[in-house]
Amino acid sequence: MSFAVRLVIARCSVDYIGRLTAHLPPATRLLLVKADGSVSIHADDRAYKPLNWMSPPCRLEEQPGVWTVVNKAGEELRITIDEVLHDFSYDLGVDPGLVKDGVEADLQRLLAEHITTLGEGYTLIRREYPTAIGPVDILCRDASGGTVAVEIKRRGEIDGVEQLTRYLELLNRDPLLAPVSGVFAAQQIKPQASVLAADRGIRCVTLDYDGLRGIDDSDGKLF
């Protein structure tokens, strides 16, 4: 089945109702509805980060002049549309996915080979665990037998936490794997990414690349 990305340019106001409340007054904005079900609102004053968004799984209900987006937690994104200037959909097809650079690929391989770096008793299930929205870098089990999904980056930013969050939401629907916890591992992790990860119950781990390769004189392990 084919799904299209939808781009709508509209004059609108936006209200978020959930753990917090937020309001965007009327202005002309880009509304982006992606094939994964996510809905985001963008302005022209930033490179990529949306003004507000709802990550999948969520449900979009369209009524005349109002879009209502609700996620599984009952949080709501209400978009009041005064005028639609452009509404366009296009099927982007199947994306081949991100090709990791050399360092990220090495980090994944090395961490899989030394999976107990994450903790005593950890065991590897497999690298590049396939899902409907892309492969999880590493899937493993902790000492208690719980499933753990690991996302690996060279630089840990908010986008990586969001990516891992989507994987966790999907994997936790599988009764053979659930409950699945998350580990966000990177050589450097931005403070904002750490805060977001903690809010979502994801553990952050800073990776010592040289230590994993066995050429560091210190402890050669995570810290």
Buried (B, 14 or more C-beta within 10 A) or exposed (E): EEEBBBBBBBBBBBBBBBEEEEEBEEBEBBBBBBBBBBBBBBEEEEEEEBBBBBBBBBEBEEEEEEBBBBBEEEBBBBBBBEEEEEEEEEEEEEEEEEEBEEBBEBBBBBBBEBBEBBBEEBEBBEBEBEBEBBBBBBBBBBEEEEBBBBBBBBEBBBEBBBBBBBBBBBBBEEEEBEEBBBBBBBBEBBEEBBEBBEEBEBBBBEBBBEBBEEEEEEEBEBE
